[in-house]
């Protein structure tokens, strides 16, 4: 903007005072000291980086990205595994609940049914289909072949499981009967004569699948009659019995109530 010198002499103090209060800088170029020439008033804003001749724009010189050498740290991997682990555990729990519910319903159905008479010869491969099924059998308990499995804890007391072969008459096979738990102080038969019935008895109980041994249980020593685990196959060979395990619930000298005849025939064929 060009201002005549005469006018500038009057307005210069006002202009100077006004520009001094502004946030910008002003520069007045004087062509002669006596105000004879024109004065040019230049208004320039504050200094910007672009005014620097050595300024380099980011657009012209983009930065270089430097990789650390590791794509993912352990923390990120752990965070990614948390939801996956939670999903797998939740799925496993739901499936486990379904299996347990089905198993309980199946066993409850078998427990309320009328007990079956044990067939003369039993197919061991069919026992799984009758697990927890109530059965009964008549015969003589071979107390001379009794086996004690232990130690077994019951209500905080140390003791043993008593396993006795049940010898049935005629061509019927001998089976193994788990007669229950006794405390250690009754280990000798002479101390529990009332628990050793003589003569023909009727044993009623639950037909069970063979037990499964875990890796922490020591091996049995049948030669000295020390048993830590109910190995059904081993005990059957030792006593000349079939590998059939019955959990005794009742032992009487009277014949058990016979179930429905049609039920006997149908299920007996599956055992034999």
C-alpha positions as a printed Julia matrix, in Angstrom:
272×3 Matrix{Float64}:
   0.0      0.0    0.0
   1.46     3.43  -1.04
   0.69     6.51   1.11
   1.5     10.21   0.09
   4.17    11.77   2.36
   2.04    14.67   3.62
  -0.71    12.42   4.76
   1.76     9.98   6.27
   3.23    12.78   8.48
  -0.12    13.12  10.23
  -1.28     9.54  10.34
   2.07     7.85  10.97
   1.91     8.14  14.77
  -1.6      6.74  14.74
  -0.63     3.89  12.41
   2.44     3.07  14.46
   0.46     2.95  17.66
  -2.22     0.79  16.02
   0.21    -1.73  14.54
   2.08    -1.93  17.83
  -1.01    -3.41  19.45
  -1.55    -6.04  16.73
  -0.07    -9.53  16.91
   1.65    -8.95  13.58
   4.8     -7.09  12.63
   4.9     -4.06  10.38
   7.73    -2.7    8.36
   7.75     0.76   6.81
  10.25     1.4    4.08
  11.28     5.05   3.71
  12.71     6.11   0.44
  14.02     9.49   1.77
  14.51    10.83   5.29
  12.52    14.06   4.66
   9.32    12.19   3.65
   9.66    13.54   0.09
   9.3     10.14  -1.53
   6.46     7.65  -1.17
   6.37     5.35   1.79
   5.41     1.78   1.31
   3.78     0.03   4.26
   4.44    -3.69   4.26
   2.44    -6.02   6.55
   3.99    -9.4    7.11
   2.7    -12.19   9.31
   4.79   -14.06  11.88
   7.64   -16.26  10.73
   6.63   -19.7    9.36
   8.83   -22.75   8.69
   8.24   -22.37   4.98
  10.2    -19.06   5.08
  13.36   -20.98   5.87
  15.22   -21.77   2.62
  16.53   -25.0    4.18
  13.06   -26.23   5.13
  12.3    -29.81   3.99
   8.7    -30.94   3.63
   7.54   -34.32   4.91
   5.79   -34.86   1.6
   9.06   -34.51  -0.29
  11.04   -36.59   2.2
   8.78   -39.19   3.84
  10.15   -40.89   7.02
  11.56   -44.41   6.92
   9.73   -47.03   9.0
  12.09   -49.15  11.09
  11.0    -52.65  12.24
  12.16   -53.96  15.58
  12.76   -57.49  14.25
   9.89   -59.17  16.22
   6.45   -59.35  14.73
   4.55   -60.13  17.92
   5.65   -60.17  21.51
   4.64   -62.8   24.1
   2.08   -60.47  25.65
   0.11   -60.2   22.41
   0.18   -63.97  21.95
  -1.12   -64.53  25.51
  -3.94   -62.03  24.95
  -4.92   -63.86  21.76
  -4.95   -67.22  23.54
  -7.23   -66.09  26.4
 -10.52   -65.98  24.42
  -9.62   -69.16  22.53
  -8.91   -71.02  25.78
 -12.13   -69.75  27.35
 -14.14   -70.91  24.34
 -12.58   -74.39  24.39
 -13.12   -74.78  28.15
 -16.73   -73.67  27.85
 -17.37   -76.14  25.03
 -15.75   -78.95  27.03
 -17.87   -78.18  30.09
 -21.1    -78.2   28.09
 -20.21   -81.53  26.47
 -19.18   -82.99  29.82
 -22.45   -81.88  31.41
 -24.39   -83.56  28.6
 -22.51   -86.84  29.02
 -22.95   -86.84  32.8
 -26.66   -86.08  32.54
 -27.14   -88.9   30.06
 -25.09   -91.29  32.22
 -27.04   -90.49  35.39
 -30.36   -90.96  33.6
 -29.2    -94.32  32.23
 -28.02   -95.59  35.62
 -31.14   -94.41  37.41
 -33.23   -96.32  34.89
 -31.21   -99.48  35.47
 -31.3    -99.2   39.25
 -35.11   -99.11  39.42
 -35.58  -102.17  37.26
 -36.3   -105.6   38.69
 -33.06  -107.58  39.31
 -32.07  -110.1   36.64
 -30.87  -113.66  37.33
 -27.24  -114.07  36.34
 -26.94  -116.4   33.31
 -24.92  -119.65  33.67
 -22.19  -118.33  31.34
 -21.53  -114.64  30.85
 -20.04  -112.87  27.86
 -17.57  -110.32  29.31
 -17.94  -108.07  26.26
 -21.66  -107.6   27.04
 -21.1   -106.37  30.61
 -20.69  -102.75  29.45
 -24.32  -102.78  28.26
 -25.45  -103.88  31.73
 -23.21  -101.71  33.88
 -25.03  -100.84  37.16
 -27.76  -103.36  36.32
 -29.22  -105.16  39.33
 -28.65  -108.93  39.22
 -28.8   -111.88  41.6
 -27.15  -115.29  41.72
 -27.16  -118.34  43.99
 -24.15  -120.33  45.09
 -21.55  -120.87  47.81
 -19.09  -118.18  48.86
 -15.52  -119.49  48.72
 -14.12  -117.86  51.86
 -10.94  -119.92  51.47
 -10.2   -117.89  48.29
 -11.04  -114.54  49.83
  -8.95  -111.56  48.65
  -8.46  -108.25  50.48
  -7.83  -105.09  48.47
  -6.27  -102.24  50.33
  -5.6   -100.11  52.03
  -8.95   -98.4   51.44
 -10.12   -95.37  53.43
 -13.76   -95.21  54.54
 -14.99   -92.33  56.73
 -11.39   -91.61  57.7
 -10.69   -95.2   58.76
  -8.21   -97.58  57.15
  -9.46  -100.93  55.92
  -9.94  -103.33  53.02
 -12.39  -104.36  50.34
 -13.39  -108.02  50.67
 -13.65  -109.91  47.37
 -14.96  -113.49  47.51
 -15.65  -115.88  44.59
 -19.26  -117.11  44.34
 -19.22  -120.72  43.19
 -22.46  -121.63  41.47
 -23.82  -125.14  41.04
 -23.59  -127.32  37.95
 -22.16  -125.83  34.8
 -22.67  -122.27  35.98
 -19.52  -120.19  36.15
 -17.93  -118.76  39.28
 -18.04  -114.95  39.6
 -16.3   -112.41  41.81
 -18.33  -110.63  44.5
 -17.24  -107.43  46.19
 -18.74  -107.94  49.63
 -17.88  -104.49  50.94
 -15.45  -102.74  53.27
 -14.05  -103.91  56.6
 -11.75  -102.05  59.05
  -8.15  -103.14  59.45
  -8.82  -104.67  62.86
 -11.14  -107.24  61.21
  -8.63  -108.34  58.61
  -8.46  -111.91  60.02
 -11.51  -114.06  59.31
 -11.54  -115.35  62.89
 -12.48  -111.83  64.03
 -15.57  -111.65  61.8
 -17.12  -115.1   61.7
 -20.63  -113.64  61.65
 -19.8   -112.09  58.25
 -18.87  -115.43  56.67
 -22.13  -117.16  55.72
 -21.93  -120.92  55.2
 -24.06  -122.91  52.76
 -26.0   -121.76  49.75
 -26.7   -118.05  49.62
 -28.38  -115.65  47.25
 -26.28  -112.63  46.4
 -27.97  -109.57  44.99
 -25.96  -106.64  43.7
 -24.89  -104.44  40.81
 -23.1   -105.78  37.78
 -20.07  -103.57  37.13
 -17.49  -103.12  34.43
 -13.87  -103.99  35.31
 -11.96  -101.3   37.16
  -9.32   -99.2   35.42
  -5.9    -98.89  37.01
  -4.13   -95.52  37.16
  -0.4    -94.97  36.88
   0.05   -94.21  40.59
  -1.35   -97.51  41.9
   1.31  -100.16  42.62
   1.11  -103.59  41.04
  -0.65  -106.42  42.85
   1.3   -109.28  44.42
  -1.08  -112.23  44.06
   1.58  -114.76  45.13
   1.47  -113.34  48.68
  -2.18  -112.24  48.45
  -1.48  -108.51  48.46
  -3.87  -106.57  46.25
  -3.8   -102.8   45.86
  -6.13  -102.62  42.91
  -9.13  -104.8   41.89
  -7.67  -106.32  38.74
 -10.7   -108.39  37.69
  -8.83  -110.36  35.02
  -6.0   -111.24  37.38
  -8.3   -112.24  40.24
 -10.42  -114.35  37.91
  -7.38  -116.3   36.73
  -6.21  -116.76  40.32
  -9.55  -118.22  41.51
 -10.68  -119.98  38.34
 -13.6   -117.57  37.89
 -15.05  -115.61  35.02
 -13.96  -111.94  34.91
 -17.33  -110.78  36.23
 -17.56  -108.26  39.08
 -20.66  -107.89  41.25
 -21.03  -105.18  43.91
 -23.0   -106.94  46.64
 -25.96  -105.07  48.09
 -27.65  -108.0   49.83
 -26.71  -111.55  50.8
 -29.41  -113.86  52.15
 -30.08  -117.56  52.51
 -33.44  -117.12  50.78
 -34.1   -116.95  47.07
 -34.55  -113.47  45.76
 -37.82  -112.42  44.18
 -37.79  -113.57  40.58
 -38.29  -110.84  37.98
 -40.66  -110.92  35.05
 -40.05  -114.05  32.94
 -39.95  -112.22  29.6
 -37.35  -109.82  30.99
 -35.21  -112.8   32.07
 -35.15  -114.39  28.64
 -34.51  -111.19  26.73
 -31.55  -110.04  28.83
 -30.07  -113.46  29.51
 -29.52  -114.0   25.8
 -27.4   -110.84  25.65
 -25.12  -112.08  28.44
 -24.52  -115.55  27.03
